[in-house]
Amino acid sequence: MKILMVCLGNICRSPLAEGILQQKVQQQGLAWTIDSAGTNGYHVGEAPHRLSQKVALLNGIDISHQRARRFTAADFKQYDKIYAMAEDVIEEMQRIAGKNFDASKVDLLMNELHPGKNMDVPDPWYGTEPGYHEVFAMIDQACDKIVEKYRILNNERPLSK
């Protein structure tokens, strides 16, 4: 299973989503590839936002090694599932991918928790630290659902404890 998390700049939400899901996948002993990207190129090569790093670390996840990259049309060929953090991100993905856009691979992350509600993960970039904690909690719950759903669909068994 190859999953890509996408937001606008790839420094706040999607790095958290990548780190959270990667930790859950490792804990389950699943051989999945998890990555993240942004639809704009403003932060390419940068580490995640300091508050994303702080909140992740407070939850036992180190995302400091991640570097922002731009979403590309080729990502549709490389990934099985692509989660967008917000509706405007999907629109940008369509624009970037053009004829390579594959709607069957794309969904809003929060639809895993609230199917069909099309809820965005709020962008904490403009706010203060509490917003990052709220975003972490939302993403964490959605990632639990992702692991449960695709482990079952792919008939993968968790490691015995």
C-alpha positions in Angstrom: 0.0 0.0 0.0 1.4 3.4 -1.0 -0.3 6.5 0.5 0.3 10.1 -0.2 -0.9 13.0 2.1 -1.3 16.3 0.4 -1.9 19.9 1.7 -0.9 23.3 0.3 2.7 23.9 1.4 3.7 20.5 2.8 4.9 22.0 6.1 1.9 21.8 8.5 -0.9 19.3 7.9 0.5 16.7 5.4 3.9 16.3 7.3 1.9 15.5 10.4 -0.3 13.1 8.5 2.7 11.4 7.0 4.4 11.1 10.4 1.3 9.9 12.2 0.3 7.3 9.6 3.9 6.1 9.3 4.1 5.5 13.1 0.8 3.6 13.0 1.9 1.5 10.1 5.2 0.6 11.7 3.5 -0.3 15.0 1.2 -2.7 13.0 4.2 -4.2 11.1 2.7 -3.2 7.8 5.0 -2.7 4.7 3.4 0.4 3.5 5.0 3.5 1.9 3.8 6.8 3.3 4.8 10.2 1.9 3.5 13.8 1.7 3.5 16.7 -0.7 2.1 20.2 -1.2 0.3 21.7 -4.2 2.4 24.9 -4.1 6.1 25.2 -4.3 6.7 27.9 -1.7 8.3 25.7 0.9 10.1 23.0 -1.2 13.1 21.7 0.6 12.0 23.1 4.0 11.5 21.1 7.2 8.0 21.0 8.6 6.7 24.0 10.5 8.2 24.3 14.0 4.8 23.9 15.7 4.0 20.8 13.6 7.4 19.4 14.7 6.7 20.3 18.3 3.3 18.8 18.5 4.4 15.6 16.7 7.3 15.2 19.1 5.0 15.8 22.1 3.1 12.7 20.7 6.3 10.6 20.3 6.7 11.3 16.5 9.8 12.9 15.0 9.1 14.5 11.7 12.2 16.8 11.6 13.8 14.7 8.9 10.9 15.4 6.4 11.4 18.0 3.6 8.6 19.7 1.7 8.1 18.7 -1.9 5.7 19.7 -4.6 2.9 17.4 -5.7 3.3 16.2 -9.3 1.1 14.5 -11.9 3.4 11.4 -11.6 2.2 10.9 -8.0 -1.0 9.4 -9.5 1.0 6.6 -11.0 3.1 6.0 -7.8 0.5 6.0 -5.1 -2.5 3.8 -4.4 -4.4 6.4 -2.4 -4.0 10.1 -2.2 -5.5 12.0 0.8 -6.1 15.7 0.5 -6.4 17.8 3.6 -9.0 20.2 2.1 -11.2 20.7 -1.0 -9.0 23.4 -2.4 -6.1 21.0 -2.3 -8.1 18.6 -4.5 -8.8 21.4 -7.0 -5.1 22.2 -7.2 -4.2 18.5 -7.6 -6.6 18.4 -10.6 -5.0 21.4 -12.1 -1.5 20.1 -11.6 -2.2 16.5 -12.8 -4.4 17.5 -15.8 -5.3 14.3 -17.8 -3.4 12.2 -15.2 -5.9 13.1 -12.4 -7.5 9.9 -11.1 -10.5 10.7 -8.9 -10.8 7.1 -7.8 -7.5 7.5 -5.9 -8.3 10.8 -4.2 -10.4 11.5 -1.1 -10.5 14.1 1.7 -8.7 12.7 4.7 -11.6 13.5 7.0 -14.0 11.4 4.9 -12.4 8.4 6.6 -13.9 9.5 9.9 -17.0 11.3 8.5 -17.9 9.6 5.2 -19.4 12.0 2.6 -19.2 15.0 4.9 -16.3 16.5 2.9 -14.8 18.2 5.9 -11.4 20.0 5.7 -8.6 19.6 8.1 -8.1 23.3 9.1 -4.8 24.9 8.1 -3.1 25.8 11.4 -0.4 27.8 9.7 -1.9 31.2 10.5 -2.8 30.3 14.1 -1.2 29.4 17.4 0.0 26.1 19.0 -3.5 24.9 20.1 -4.6 24.8 16.5 -1.7 22.3 15.8 -2.9 20.1 18.6 -6.4 20.1 17.2 -5.2 19.2 13.8 -3.0 16.5 15.2 -6.0 14.9 17.0 -8.1 15.0 13.8 -5.4 13.5 11.6 -4.6 10.8 14.3 -8.2 9.6 14.4 -8.4 9.5 10.6 -5.2 7.6 10.3 -6.5 4.9 12.8 -9.4 4.4 10.3 -7.0 4.2 7.3 -4.9 1.5 8.9 -8.0 -0.5 10.0 -9.7 -0.2 6.6 -6.7 -1.0 4.3 -5.3 -3.7 6.5 -8.6 -5.5 6.3 -9.0 -4.8 2.5 -5.5 -6.0 1.8 -6.0 -9.0 4.1 -2.9 -7.9 6.1 -2.6 -9.1 9.7 -1.1 -7.0 12.4 1.9 -8.2 14.3 1.0 -10.3 17.3 1.9 -8.7 20.6 
